[in-house]
Each structure stands twice: as C-alpha cells, then as structure tokens.
Amino acid sequence: MALSAAQAGDTISLADGNYDLEGLVLPSLPLHWQPTDPQTRPVLTSSAGAPTIDLVAAQAGTSFDHLEIDNTNTTSVGAQPVLRVESGAAAEVRSSLLVGRTCVNAVDAGPVTIEDSTLTTTAGGGCLSLGSQSAVLRSVVGRAPGVQQDVATGLITTEGLLEDTRASGTVFLEGPGATVRRSTISGPSGIVGEGLVADSLAKAFSADGVAIAATGSEGGTLRVVNSTAISTHGPALASFPVEVGAPAALPNDLVATNSIA
C-alpha cells in the first residue's frame, strides 16, 4: 500500500502491511515510525534507484521501531542505501530489519544508533558505512544467502562503536576512536584498521586474510585487549606498513594485551 505524505507527522503509526515509499516526500521534521501493534512488523520499501529513506539535518532525531525497511532496486548504477543519514542528521533504529544492496550510509551524520536489529546486504559490497558518532549495539550484520563478499570493501566501515554485535564479514575501523567490544566478527579478514578491539573474537578464513590487523593509509595504532584472533590460512595478528608515499610520520602499531592468537 502507498503511504501518503499527509499521514506524516511527529509519530507515524503503521498497521501491518507493506508501504511503498517510492517518490514520497517526507516533511522536514523528526518522524517517529512505529507499528500500531508491537506484534507486527510493517514493511517500508522502495524499488527506486535512491535511498528508501533519506534523512536531512531538519529530520534529526527520527526513529524507527520494530519495522522492516527494504530497498529492492537491482538495476541502478551504484548501490543506494536503504537508509541514508546526511550531514547534521541523527537517527535511531531499534528492533528492526534492514535489507538492501547497502543498508546504512551515515559517514558524515550526527549520532546514529542501531540496536537490537538485523541488517542484511543483498550484494557483495558494504552493508554499513558509519561515522564517529555511530553505535551498533546487540545487532547482527551479514549477507543474504549465497552472496560472496567483495574482499576490497568488507561488510562494515566505521569510525564509531560496535558492541555486543555479530558480523559475518570484514570490519574496517577507520579512526582512532573506532571500537569493537564484546563482538564476534568472521569474514575473509576479521577486523582491520586503527582504534580498539576489546573482549572480542575475530576469525579470518580467506587465503590471504588476517584475523586482526593494524592498517591505515596514514598510520595509527590498533589496541587489542582480552580478545581472540583466529586465522585458518593467514596470520592471526598483523601490522601492515603505511602506504608508499603517505604523508604520515606514524607507523601502523599493533598493541596486543592479554589476548590469544
């Protein structure tokens, strides 16, 4: 069924069913999406070559509870996210399912929290691209059955926090504040980048994969504390050189404490 812009207000309560958002222009204010019956899971969907929901700064504070949000487009150039949170915007996703070629793009956004949710990419690229104010809590991130990971892109790229989360793909930590805590990561490589890995399990299974690696184009430090790194083919722990010609004076440092490799 179609959702009319006239229904949009501070709170949008949805009956069970499918709601096509293609072409719908939402008002420039925070919206709180939720089911009328918490036992149901209404579906917000679009097949357009654009995000199913695109939040701008004026919609900061928008939330989604107990919903499924999909993007079924397979023909447009470039994978449009199910949810895009633009610069200055903020959002919360709670107890929801997100399914599409890309799940969330919020690299430049304000605070974005995803909790108790399942996020599934239907393509080989990334599922989540998140900035420094993001937090993924108690969630599951993975790929649709039969979809192989593009090793170069990984599953999650984040400058923020992953906590109590399970991811079936490589996680790239993109800043010194990036943190993986009490999580299980399994992919061609496990966790690579800079920041902190604490109380977590990382597994790598590809021929040239590494379970946990310090690697950044401009150098940095990856601290590994109380964690386990397992690689079936390549190294469990590694520190890679800074890219040739990079302007940084810092190397990539790996500091492992009380951990198992």
URNORSUL-V721186 format. One record per helix or strand. SS is the DSSP state (hx for helix, st for strand). FROM is the first residue (numbers start at 1). LEN is the number of residues. If there is no record, write none. Layout:
SS:FROM:LEN
SS:FROM:LEN
//
This chain:
st:2:1
hx:5:3
st:11:4
st:18:3
st:32:4
st:43:3
st:53:3
hx:57:3
st:62:4
st:68:3
st:81:5
st:91:4
st:97:4
st:102:5
st:112:4
st:118:4
st:128:3
st:134:4
st:140:4
st:156:3
st:161:3
st:166:2
st:171:11
st:184:4
st:191:8
st:201:4
st:212:3
st:220:6
st:228:4
st:237:3
st:252:6
st:260:1
//
